[in-house]
C-alpha cells in the first residue's frame, strides 16, 4: 500500500483588477497583477485531477495556508476543516515543493535523501507542473478572467 499518493500545489489565475474591492490581497507576485489562487492535487499513479479548491486571494494566502486551512498561529481546532490537510486519509501523505516545508503530511526534497528518492519526487512534482502548464497552454489560464459585476460575483463565476 502506498503512503505517498498525491502531489499538491497551488496555481494562480490572472484576472482583471477588483476595482470595487481594491486590496493587496488580490496581488499575484508571479504575474505582477491581480489574480486568484487555486489548489490542485494529482494522484501519482492515475492520470486525472482529484482535488481543486479555491478561489483564494493570492496576496493573503500562501500555498501552505491554503493546504492547512489556516496560518500556523491558528490552532488546528480552529482551522478550515475543508482544507486538504484534514481530507487526507490517515497514514497517507503527499509530495509538495519547498513551500510546504514543515507540514507533517507532505514530503519535500531534503538533503540526505537517496538519489532515487529525490528523482522520484522530482518526477512527481514535474508532472504537477506539466498539468499547470497545460491549463495555461490550452488557454484555460492564459486569458484574463474578466466576468462578473462585483467581487463576490466574480469569485462565484470563476
C-alpha positions in Angstrom: 0.0 0.0 0.0 1.4 3.4 -1.0 2.0 6.1 1.6 2.8 9.0 -0.7 -0.1 9.0 -3.2 -0.7 12.6 -4.3 1.2 15.8 -5.4 -0.2 19.1 -4.3 0.5 22.6 -5.5 -1.3 26.0 -5.9 -1.6 27.9 -9.2 -2.7 31.5 -9.8 -5.2 32.6 -12.4 -4.8 36.1 -13.7 -7.8 38.3 -13.5 -8.7 42.0 -14.1 -8.5 44.2 -11.0 -11.2 44.0 -8.4 -11.9 47.7 -8.5 -15.0 47.6 -6.2 -12.8 45.9 -3.6 -9.2 47.1 -4.0 -6.8 45.3 -1.8 -3.2 44.0 -1.9 -4.8 40.5 -1.2 -5.6 40.2 -4.9 -2.0 40.9 -5.9 -0.3 37.9 -7.6 3.5 38.3 -7.3 4.1 35.7 -10.1 2.3 37.6 -12.8 2.7 41.1 -11.2 -1.0 41.7 -11.5 -4.4 40.8 -10.0 -5.3 37.1 -9.6 -7.0 34.3 -7.8 -5.3 31.2 -6.3 -6.4 27.6 -6.6 -5.1 24.4 -5.0 -4.7 21.3 -7.1 -3.9 17.7 -6.1 -3.0 14.9 -8.6 -2.7 11.2 -7.8 0.8 9.9 -8.5 -0.4 6.7 -10.3 -3.5 7.9 -12.1 -4.0 10.4 -14.9 -6.6 12.8 -13.5 -7.0 15.6 -11.0 -8.6 14.6 -7.7 -8.7 17.9 -5.9 -9.4 21.5 -6.8 -10.1 24.1 -4.1 -10.4 27.9 -4.4 -10.5 30.7 -5.3 -8.4 32.4 -2.7 -6.7 35.8 -2.6 -3.1 35.1 -3.6 -1.6 38.0 -1.7 -3.2 36.8 1.6 -2.9 33.1 1.2 0.4 31.2 0.9 0.3 27.7 -0.5 0.9 26.3 3.0 -2.0 28.3 4.4 -4.4 27.0 1.8 -3.3 23.4 2.3 -3.6 23.6 6.1 -6.8 25.6 6.3 -5.2 28.5 8.2 -1.9 30.1 9.3 0.5 28.4 11.7 -0.6 30.8 14.5 -4.2 29.4 14.3 -4.7 26.3 16.4 -5.7 23.1 14.4 -9.1 23.1 16.0 -10.0 26.5 14.6 -8.7 25.9 11.0 -10.9 25.3 8.0 -11.9 21.6 8.0 -12.5 21.6 4.3 -8.7 22.0 3.7 -6.8 19.1 2.1 -4.8 18.7 5.2 -7.9 17.4 7.0 -9.1 15.4 4.0 -6.0 13.2 3.6 -6.8 9.7 4.9 -4.8 8.5 8.0 -1.4 7.2 7.1 -1.4 8.9 3.6 1.0 11.7 2.6 1.6 13.9 -0.4 4.6 15.4 -2.2 5.0 19.1 -2.4 7.6 21.8 -3.2 9.6 23.7 -0.7 6.5 26.0 0.1 5.1 23.0 2.1 8.1 22.7 4.4 7.3 21.8 8.0 3.9 20.1 7.2 3.8 16.6 8.6 1.6 15.2 5.8 3.8 16.5 3.0 7.1 15.1 1.8 9.6 17.5 0.2 13.1 17.1 -1.2 15.7 17.2 1.5 19.4 16.7 1.8 20.3 13.2 2.8 17.6 11.5 0.7 18.9 8.9 -1.8 19.3 9.8 -5.4 16.4 7.5 -6.4 14.0 9.2 -3.9 15.0 12.7 -5.0 14.5 11.7 -8.6 11.0 10.2 -7.9 9.9 13.3 -6.0 11.2 15.5 -8.9 9.3 13.4 -11.5 6.1 13.6 -9.4 6.4 17.4 -9.0 7.3 17.9 -12.6 4.1 16.1 -13.6 2.1 18.5 -11.4 3.8 21.5 -13.1 3.1 19.9 -16.5 -0.6 19.8 -15.5 -0.5 23.5 -14.6 1.3 24.3 -17.9 -1.4 22.5 -19.8 -4.1 24.6 -18.1 -2.2 27.7 -19.5 -1.2 26.1 -22.8 -4.8 25.2 -23.7 -5.9 28.8 -22.8 -7.6 27.8 -19.6 -5.3 30.1 -17.6 -3.8 32.2 -20.3 -6.5 34.7 -20.8 -7.5 37.2 -18.1 -10.8 36.4 -16.4 -13.0 39.5 -16.7 -16.6 38.5 -15.9 -18.8 39.5 -13.0 -20.0 42.8 -11.7 -18.8 42.6 -8.0 -16.0 40.8 -6.2 -18.4 38.1 -4.8 -19.9 37.6 -8.2 -16.5 37.2 -9.9 -15.4 34.7 -7.3 -18.6 32.7 -7.8 -18.2 32.7 -11.6 -14.5 31.9 -11.5 
